[in-house]
Amino acid sequence: MLDNGYKLTVTQLNEYVNGMLKRDLLLNNVCVCGELSGFKRHSSGHLYFSLKDEGALVRCVMFRQNAYNLEFSPEDGQSVRVYGSVSLYVKDGQYQLYVTAMEREGEGELFRRFMLMKTRLEARGYFDESHKKPIPKLPKCVGVVTSPTGAAVQDIINITRRRFDGMNILLYPVRVQGEGAAAEIAHAIDEMNRIQKADVLIVGRGGGSMEDLWPFNEEIVAKAIYNSNIPVISAVGHETDFSIADFTADMRAPTPSAAAELCVPERARLEGDVRMALERLRSAAMGHVGRIKAELSDIGESAAFQRAHHRIALLRSEVAAEQSAMANDVRAETANAAHSIESLTARLEALSPGKVLERGYGMVQAEGRYVGSAAELKEGLAARLIMRDGTADITVDSINIKQARETPWQRRK
């Protein structure tokens, strides 16, 4: 083999290569685009990850002091643009990209558009607190506007079922990224308001790049949320993601799962609250009744009440005495009346025709009637003599009329 006179140790080789990399002007201030992979956040605050594309991969490190300046939370699969320098780690001989800044791919232009949209809609009053509607504490139906195949809808359904089994969920499926997604989302919100089946709407999707979340930054979606009569909870991306929909909605949730927790109460806790309220109500009622009983007892034992009680007792005694006297009077009058009736009955009985006949008298009947005076008879008149024990047919032969004695009344007349 050809010997050029240089003999290097491994360390010397790696240090030499590292020196060459550091002296390269391009590699000392490089911008690289790619997809995050194997992202790890160390307890020290340093970030370790790889940046890859369709054909290659490079290892990267971002130290804590630079990581603090990040405005988003990096995750595997995100397309990013990193700035930094290339260097070789002498101990293992692998070169790395030492990242000093990172932004999502395309974020510069999108962020500018985002800020312009935010400023314009804020000036129109889209974000005013006075316009925001309260979220119902116990909705009958939760409307969801999101992708039917994403993880977000499954998270919402699972959490809703766990917190309040039997809660109605109405899904309006839409695309949540790509061309036409914003129009679908806005139309879904309008349709939910038209059919009026849901009491609250969850509008959102899971995490993604700024480009993926962009439909929720469109004015058409913000306008639909602003005009919605149904309260809207925006649940777009992760906790660190903010969208125009978040500012316009009546409430922002950091994730779709959190949105379900915000608008669906725990059934067990509600039932417990109801039981506690009933117990407090029962206790308050019993206490109120107890206080009334005590007050009545105090009144009953008071001197004024006792005097009234004594007066009532005296009046009751007087009433009883009057009732007894009246009863005695009634009984006496009844007895007197009975005696009078018996006397009158006896007198009437004595004056009855049957009694008169029994005493030996008779009655004369002529021409179909009883004759009480001789003047009513005439000679030759056929008559009937009625006696105690029978009758006899007679004929009047002669009539003798006695001269009646003049009474004092007739003399005065």
C-alpha positions as CSV (number, residue, x, y, z in Angstrom):
1,M,0.0,0.0,0.0
2,L,1.0,3.6,-0.6
3,D,2.3,5.3,2.5
4,N,2.1,9.1,2.4
5,G,3.7,9.5,5.8
6,Y,0.6,10.5,7.7
7,K,-0.6,8.2,10.6
8,L,-3.8,9.3,12.4
9,T,-5.6,7.9,15.3
10,V,-9.4,7.6,15.1
11,T,-9.8,10.6,17.3
12,Q,-7.5,12.7,15.2
13,L,-9.4,11.6,12.1
14,N,-12.7,12.6,13.5
15,E,-11.4,15.9,14.8
16,Y,-9.9,16.7,11.4
17,V,-13.2,16.0,9.7
18,N,-15.0,18.0,12.3
19,G,-12.7,20.9,11.7
20,M,-13.3,20.8,8.0
21,L,-17.1,20.8,8.5
22,K,-16.8,23.8,10.9
23,R,-14.7,25.7,8.4
24,D,-17.3,25.2,5.6
25,L,-19.3,28.4,5.3
26,L,-22.4,26.7,3.8
27,L,-22.5,24.1,6.5
28,N,-22.1,26.6,9.3
29,N,-25.4,28.3,8.4
30,V,-27.6,25.8,6.7
31,C,-31.4,25.5,6.3
32,V,-32.7,22.0,5.9
33,C,-36.3,20.9,5.2
34,G,-37.7,17.4,6.1
35,E,-40.0,15.3,8.3
36,L,-39.4,14.9,12.0
37,S,-38.8,11.3,13.1
38,G,-37.8,9.7,16.4
39,F,-38.4,12.9,18.3
40,K,-37.4,12.8,22.0
41,R,-37.4,15.5,24.7
42,H,-34.7,14.8,27.3
43,S,-35.1,15.6,30.9
44,S,-32.3,18.2,30.5
45,G,-34.5,20.1,28.0
46,H,-32.4,19.1,25.0
47,L,-34.3,17.8,21.9
48,Y,-33.0,14.8,19.9
49,F,-34.6,13.8,16.6
50,S,-33.9,12.9,13.0
51,L,-34.9,14.8,9.9
52,K,-35.7,12.7,6.9
53,D,-37.1,12.8,3.4
54,E,-37.8,10.0,0.8
55,G,-34.2,9.1,0.3
56,A,-32.1,9.9,3.4
57,L,-32.0,10.8,7.1
58,V,-29.8,13.0,9.3
59,R,-29.5,13.1,13.0
60,C,-30.2,16.4,14.8
61,V,-29.9,17.9,18.2
62,M,-31.4,21.1,19.6
63,F,-30.0,22.3,22.9
64,R,-32.2,23.6,25.7
65,Q,-31.5,27.3,25.3
66,N,-32.7,27.1,21.7
67,A,-35.6,24.8,22.4
68,Y,-37.1,27.3,24.8
69,N,-37.8,29.6,21.8
70,L,-40.0,27.2,19.9
71,E,-43.5,28.4,19.3
72,F,-45.0,25.0,18.7
73,S,-44.7,21.4,20.0
74,P,-42.7,19.3,17.6
75,E,-44.0,15.8,16.9
76,D,-43.1,12.9,14.6
77,G,-44.4,13.3,11.1
78,Q,-44.4,17.1,11.1
79,S,-42.8,18.8,8.1
80,V,-40.4,21.4,9.4
81,R,-37.6,23.7,8.4
82,V,-34.6,23.8,10.6
83,Y,-31.7,26.3,10.8
84,G,-28.2,25.4,12.2
85,S,-24.8,24.1,11.5
86,V,-23.3,20.7,10.6
87,S,-20.7,19.1,12.9
88,L,-19.3,15.7,13.7
89,Y,-19.5,14.1,17.1
90,V,-16.0,13.0,17.6
91,K,-16.8,10.1,20.0
92,D,-18.9,8.1,17.6
93,G,-17.8,9.6,14.3
94,Q,-21.3,10.5,13.2
95,Y,-22.1,14.0,11.9
96,Q,-25.1,15.8,13.2
97,L,-27.1,18.8,12.5
98,Y,-27.0,21.2,15.5
99,V,-30.3,23.1,15.2
100,T,-30.7,26.6,16.6
101,A,-34.2,27.4,15.2
102,M,-37.1,25.4,13.9
103,E,-40.4,26.3,12.2
104,R,-43.1,24.3,10.5
105,E,-42.6,24.0,6.8
106,G,-44.4,26.9,5.1
107,E,-45.1,28.5,8.4
108,G,-43.6,31.8,7.6
109,E,-46.1,32.7,4.8
110,L,-49.0,30.9,6.5
111,F,-48.3,32.7,9.8
112,R,-48.3,36.0,8.0
113,R,-51.7,35.2,6.5
114,F,-52.9,34.0,9.8
115,M,-52.0,37.3,11.5
116,L,-53.6,39.3,8.8
117,M,-56.9,37.3,9.1
118,K,-56.8,37.5,12.9
119,T,-56.4,41.3,12.7
120,R,-59.2,41.8,10.2
121,L,-61.7,39.6,12.0
122,E,-60.9,41.0,15.4
123,A,-61.6,44.5,14.0
124,R,-65.1,43.2,12.9
125,G,-65.9,42.0,16.4
126,Y,-65.7,38.3,15.7
127,F,-63.7,37.7,18.9
128,D,-65.7,39.9,21.3
129,E,-66.5,38.3,24.6
130,S,-70.0,40.0,24.6
131,H,-70.9,37.9,21.6
132,K,-70.0,34.5,23.1
133,K,-72.8,32.2,24.2
134,P,-72.7,30.1,27.4
135,I,-72.2,26.3,27.0
136,P,-75.2,24.3,28.3
137,K,-74.5,22.5,31.5
138,L,-76.5,19.4,30.5
139,P,-77.1,19.2,26.7
140,K,-79.6,16.7,25.3
141,C,-77.5,16.3,22.2
142,V,-73.9,17.0,21.3
143,G,-73.2,17.9,17.6
144,V,-69.8,17.1,16.2
145,V,-68.4,18.5,13.0
146,T,-65.2,16.6,12.1
147,S,-63.8,13.8,10.0
148,P,-65.7,10.5,10.4
149,T,-62.4,8.5,10.1
150,G,-60.1,10.5,12.3
151,A,-59.0,9.8,15.9
152,A,-60.8,12.9,17.1
153,V,-64.3,11.6,16.6
154,Q,-63.5,8.4,18.3
155,D,-62.0,10.3,21.3
156,I,-65.1,12.4,21.5
157,I,-67.4,9.4,21.4
158,N,-65.4,7.4,23.9
159,I,-65.1,10.2,26.5
160,T,-68.8,11.2,26.1
161,R,-69.9,7.6,26.6
162,R,-67.7,7.2,29.6
163,R,-68.9,10.5,31.2
164,F,-72.6,10.2,30.4
165,D,-73.7,7.0,29.0
166,G,-76.8,7.5,26.7
167,M,-75.9,11.1,25.7
168,N,-77.0,11.7,22.1
169,I,-74.2,12.5,19.6
170,L,-75.0,13.8,16.1
171,L,-72.0,13.6,13.7
172,Y,-71.9,15.8,10.6
173,P,-68.9,14.3,8.6
174,V,-66.6,16.7,6.8
175,R,-63.1,16.8,5.4
176,V,-60.8,18.6,7.8
177,Q,-57.9,19.3,5.5
178,G,-57.2,20.0,1.9
179,E,-59.0,22.0,-0.7
180,G,-62.7,22.5,-0.1
181,A,-62.5,21.4,3.6
182,A,-63.3,24.9,4.9
183,A,-66.4,25.2,2.8
184,E,-67.6,21.8,4.0
185,I,-67.0,22.8,7.7
186,A,-68.9,26.0,7.3
187,H,-71.8,24.3,5.5
188,A,-72.0,21.7,8.3
189,I,-72.2,24.4,11.0
190,D,-75.0,26.1,9.0
191,E,-76.9,22.8,8.5
192,M,-76.6,22.0,12.2
193,N,-78.2,25.3,13.0
194,R,-80.9,24.7,10.4
195,I,-82.0,21.3,11.8
196,Q,-81.7,22.5,15.4
197,K,-81.1,19.0,16.9
198,A,-77.9,19.7,18.9
199,D,-77.6,21.9,21.9
200,V,-73.8,22.4,21.5
201,L,-71.3,21.9,18.6
202,I,-67.8,20.5,18.8
203,V,-65.9,21.7,15.7
204,G,-62.4,20.5,15.2
205,R,-59.8,17.8,14.4
206,G,-56.7,16.2,15.7
207,G,-53.2,17.5,15.4
208,G,-51.2,18.2,12.3
209,S,-49.1,20.8,10.5
210,M,-50.1,24.4,10.0
211,E,-51.1,23.5,6.5
212,D,-53.3,20.6,7.7
213,L,-55.1,22.9,10.2
214,W,-55.4,25.7,7.8
215,P,-59.2,25.2,6.9
216,F,-60.0,26.3,10.5
217,N,-58.2,29.6,9.8
218,E,-60.4,30.4,6.8
219,E,-62.8,33.3,7.1
220,I,-65.8,31.2,5.8
221,V,-65.4,28.9,8.9
222,A,-65.0,31.9,11.3
223,K,-68.2,33.5,9.8
224,A,-70.2,30.3,10.2
225,I,-69.1,30.0,13.9
226,Y,-69.8,33.6,14.6
227,N,-73.4,33.4,13.1
228,S,-74.2,30.1,14.8
229,N,-77.1,30.2,17.2
230,I,-75.8,27.0,18.8
231,P,-72.9,27.4,21.1
232,V,-69.6,26.2,19.5
233,I,-66.6,24.7,21.1
234,S,-63.5,24.8,18.9
235,A,-61.1,21.8,19.3
236,V,-58.4,22.1,16.7
237,G,-55.1,20.3,16.9
238,H,-53.1,20.1,20.2
239,E,-52.9,22.4,23.2
240,T,-50.1,24.5,21.6
241,D,-52.1,25.0,18.3
242,F,-54.2,28.1,17.9
243,S,-56.6,28.8,15.0
244,I,-59.0,31.5,14.0
245,A,-61.8,29.1,14.9
246,D,-60.5,29.1,18.5
247,F,-60.7,32.8,18.8
248,T,-64.2,33.0,17.2
249,A,-65.8,30.1,19.1
250,D,-67.8,30.5,22.3
251,M,-65.2,28.3,24.0
252,R,-61.8,26.9,23.0
253,A,-60.7,23.3,24.0
254,P,-57.0,22.4,23.7
255,T,-58.0,19.0,22.1
256,P,-61.1,17.2,20.9
257,S,-61.0,15.0,24.0
258,A,-61.0,18.1,26.2
259,A,-63.9,19.5,24.3
260,A,-66.0,16.4,25.1
261,E,-65.1,16.8,28.8
262,L,-66.0,20.5,28.7
263,C,-69.5,20.0,27.3
264,V,-70.5,16.6,28.7
265,P,-70.9,16.4,32.5
266,E,-70.2,13.3,34.5
267,R,-73.5,11.5,35.1
268,A,-72.4,10.0,38.4
269,R,-71.4,13.4,39.7
270,L,-74.7,14.9,38.6
271,E,-76.6,12.2,40.4
272,G,-74.5,12.7,43.5
273,D,-75.2,16.4,43.3
274,V,-78.9,15.8,43.0
275,R,-78.9,13.4,46.0
276,M,-76.9,16.0,48.1
277,A,-79.4,18.7,47.1
278,L,-82.3,16.5,48.1
279,E,-80.7,15.7,51.4
280,R,-80.0,19.4,52.0
281,L,-83.6,20.3,51.1
282,R,-84.9,17.5,53.3
283,S,-82.7,18.7,56.2
284,A,-83.8,22.3,55.7
285,A,-87.5,21.3,55.6
286,M,-87.1,19.2,58.8
287,G,-85.3,22.1,60.5
288,H,-88.0,24.5,59.5
289,V,-90.8,22.2,60.7
290,G,-88.8,21.7,64.0
291,R,-88.5,25.5,64.5
292,I,-92.3,25.9,63.8
293,K,-93.1,23.2,66.4
294,A,-90.8,24.8,68.9
295,E,-92.5,28.2,68.3
296,L,-96.0,26.7,68.7
297,S,-94.9,24.9,71.9
298,D,-93.6,28.2,73.3
299,I,-96.9,29.9,72.4
300,G,-98.9,27.1,73.9
301,E,-97.0,27.4,77.2
302,S,-97.2,31.2,77.3
303,A,-99.5,33.0,79.9
304,A,-101.4,34.7,77.2
305,F,-102.2,31.5,75.4
306,Q,-103.1,29.8,78.7
307,R,-105.6,32.6,79.5
308,A,-107.2,32.1,76.1
309,H,-107.2,28.4,76.6
310,H,-109.0,28.9,80.0
311,R,-111.5,31.3,78.5
312,I,-112.3,28.7,75.8
313,A,-112.8,26.0,78.4
314,L,-115.2,28.3,80.3
315,L,-117.2,29.0,77.1
316,R,-117.3,25.3,76.3
317,S,-118.7,24.7,79.9
318,E,-121.3,27.4,79.4
319,V,-122.3,26.0,76.0
320,A,-122.6,22.5,77.5
321,A,-124.8,23.9,80.4
322,E,-127.1,25.7,77.9
323,Q,-127.3,22.6,75.8
324,S,-128.3,20.5,78.8
325,A,-131.0,23.1,79.9
326,M,-132.3,23.2,76.4
327,A,-132.5,19.5,76.3
328,N,-134.4,19.4,79.6
329,D,-136.9,22.1,78.3
330,V,-137.4,20.1,75.2
331,R,-138.1,17.0,77.1
332,A,-140.6,18.8,79.5
333,E,-142.4,20.5,76.6
334,T,-142.5,17.2,74.8
335,A,-144.0,15.5,77.9
336,N,-146.6,18.3,78.3
337,A,-147.6,18.1,74.7
338,A,-147.9,14.3,74.9
339,H,-150.2,14.7,78.0
340,S,-152.4,17.3,76.3
341,I,-152.6,15.0,73.2
342,E,-153.7,12.1,75.4
343,S,-156.3,14.3,77.2
344,L,-157.7,15.6,73.9
345,T,-157.8,12.1,72.5
346,A,-159.8,10.9,75.5
347,R,-162.2,13.8,75.1
348,L,-162.6,13.2,71.5
349,E,-163.1,9.5,72.1
350,A,-165.8,10.3,74.7
351,L,-167.7,12.6,72.2
352,S,-167.5,10.1,69.4
353,P,-170.9,8.8,68.1
354,G,-170.0,5.3,69.1
355,K,-169.5,6.3,72.7
356,V,-172.7,8.3,72.7
357,L,-174.6,5.2,71.5
358,E,-173.0,3.1,74.2
359,R,-174.5,5.4,76.8
360,G,-178.1,4.6,75.5
361,Y,-178.6,7.3,73.1
362,G,-179.8,6.9,69.5
363,M,-179.4,8.7,66.1
364,V,-182.1,9.3,63.5
365,Q,-181.3,9.1,59.8
366,A,-183.8,10.4,57.2
367,E,-183.4,11.1,53.6
368,G,-179.8,10.1,53.6
369,R,-178.6,12.4,56.4
370,Y,-178.6,12.5,60.2
371,V,-181.3,14.5,61.8
372,G,-180.3,16.6,64.8
373,S,-183.6,18.6,65.4
374,A,-187.3,17.7,65.5
375,A,-188.0,20.7,63.2
376,E,-186.2,18.8,60.5
377,L,-188.8,16.0,60.6
378,K,-192.3,15.9,59.1
379,E,-195.2,13.7,59.7
380,G,-195.2,10.5,57.6
381,L,-191.5,10.7,57.1
382,A,-189.8,7.3,56.8
383,A,-186.6,7.3,59.0
384,R,-184.1,4.9,60.5
385,L,-183.4,4.8,64.2
386,I,-179.7,3.8,64.9
387,M,-179.1,2.3,68.3
388,R,-176.1,0.8,70.1
389,D,-176.9,-2.8,69.1
390,G,-178.7,-2.3,65.8
391,T,-181.2,-0.2,63.7
392,A,-185.0,0.1,63.3
393,D,-187.0,1.6,60.5
394,I,-189.7,4.0,61.8
395,T,-192.4,6.4,60.5
396,V,-193.0,9.8,62.1
397,D,-196.6,10.0,63.3
398,S,-196.5,13.3,65.1
399,I,-193.9,16.1,66.0
400,N,-193.7,18.0,69.2
401,I,-191.3,20.9,69.3
402,K,-190.3,22.3,72.7
403,Q,-190.0,26.1,73.2
404,A,-186.3,26.9,73.4
405,R,-185.2,29.0,76.4
406,E,-183.9,32.4,75.5
407,T,-180.2,32.8,76.1
408,P,-178.6,36.0,77.5
409,W,-177.0,36.5,74.1
410,Q,-180.4,36.3,72.4
411,R,-181.8,38.8,74.9
412,R,-179.0,41.3,74.1
413,K,-179.7,40.9,70.5
